[in-house]
Amino acid sequence: MLQKLRDKTSGWIVTVILGLLMIPFLFVIDNSYLGGVGAQNVAKVSAPPSWWTSAPSWWPARLLWKHHEITSQEFRERFEQERARVRQQQGEDFDPRAFESAENKLAVLDQLVDEQVVRLAGEQSGVVIGDAAVRDYIATIPAFLGADGKFNGDQYRIALASGNPPRTPAMFEQLVRTSLQQSIIPSALQNSGFVTEAETERLLKLLGETRDVEIAMLPEQPADTAPVTDAQIKQWYDGHTRDFRQAEMVTLEYVDIDGTALPPPAAPDEATLRKRYDDEKARFATPEQRLTSHILIENGDGAEAKAAKLAAEAKAAGADFAALARANSADTGSKEQGGDLGWVEHGAMVKPFEDAVFAAKAGEIVGPVKSDFGYHVIQVREVRGGEGKPFEEVRDQLLAEQIKADGERGYNELAGRVVDATNKSPSDLAAAAQAVNLPLQTVGPFSRQTATGIAANPAVLRAAFSDILVQDGTSSDPIELDAAGNHSVVIRVAEHTPEQAIPLDKAREQVIAAIRADRMRQATEKAADALLAKLNAGQTLQGLAQVEKLQVSPMPGLPRTQPVPTVEVNQAVFSAPLPAEGKPSYGKVDVQGRTVVFAVTKVSPGDVKEVTAEQRQQLKQQLSQIDGMAAADAFIKSTRKRFLVQTTEANL
């Protein structure tokens, strides 16, 4: 039996069958093996090799393509940077839940993809960023410049080590190299933009153009009182369902924790004030500073001995410390200044260096001092600051601060009691209010657009419609209502109504009003079209004024891009065609539910002679920048079409 089975499972037919059965298993392998996006990545940008730019993208030819992937971590870091930027821009109006939209995530991903497209394009074109270019760029970054405005090596290393995330110089240099490689082609294209004198002059004439215009607002249509049938109501309702929706609504219970409503604290006694003074005496002293120079000997064989020898030479009578620093120091930021570091305060330098500086006296030379950067020979040239103010001079300040601190302590104790009470029964805010002897108040129902009182506070509004409070029905943490930090509120969603369609029986009057408003709009449109037909037939606005009950307002010399008489009217007037000889150009525009008809009778181009040479040059530069930015954008878009971009939105 076993022999028969072995015979039947050998041969070319079985081999083919097993091969076919293996195909489905390929699709459970990580996509990155087949040219797709890696499991932990959000996107992959692939470019054909530079020696075969028309290489097909199908497998196995795709193995020749060069690619860069965007990891989930890279996306999350950029998304958090964008979140911080938008939060700073919008302030209290920032809504974290709304920011987490798919649209925002895709916009950030699109930006990252464009960066990788440009990077691959640079590599494909043979763009290489040399070490000198990286060094020159780093030397211009303000965070790495010393007090003298020049690059400071110590400050550079300290800034990198204390960054988020911390980086080594090699890591940061690679980051700069990549950024320069990504930006060099777009930057070159942006700087290549130009505009001709003829184009500049044409735009100046357009910008300075004025138009003589007559404007007439059509009489308001009489209110529509004609009956509306049930069939019309049903038809309108079914065709405009998005117009008849009830917004998401909540009703809140809340406990108001107001520090200003608490009894004022008792005045502190003298002993309390003196203790506060003793505890914070350093605060009333001017910061101690030391005018410092140093010589840095980088780590290596014989570094400590060399530093000790230089220290001895510097201490010798008549020694020139600045000359020794210029001849021997490895700190490129201070070497040419004779090792001068300026006035040094506590916290500005690495600890071994700082300890040595503030242990030395004015005029003293100490060293060698070991730090992560090497061995330092330090000269403290001058000492200033460190003097404190007597208690009597700062007593009033201490009194005000102590009263404020006691008030804040009372508020914090009350807020803590509220939190403890809500933690005992998270879904029963009434019990918590009773436990701390504060009234339980309510507000609502309200939507995001109709909130009033404390509910209108952006932080309260965000919490009121948050998924946690809406779904769980629990009490919130204290939400601060002002910047002073002594007024907060604890809320609980007592009732919640999701967004929903308003039933026709409840929306009936709204539907009737919408139908009648639409009838009036159509009547106004019809009247405006009839008036325009008469004007185009040869009549004039002035001639029709009495018959059509128009009040015609002439506006000679109307300037472009000015909100006169309104933005809408101005845009319509300057969008109208030029009038023919002896025949005005007519048009209409809606302004706040009323229709305005206008006649353009004359067009006067701007006088280029009135534009100064400086204004002309400024406009030319702006146009060149716009042209360059358009060229860079076009380059990225066209390059992206040539490359293969794959994304995995599920990993966002």
Disulfide bonds with the S-S distance in Angstrom:
none
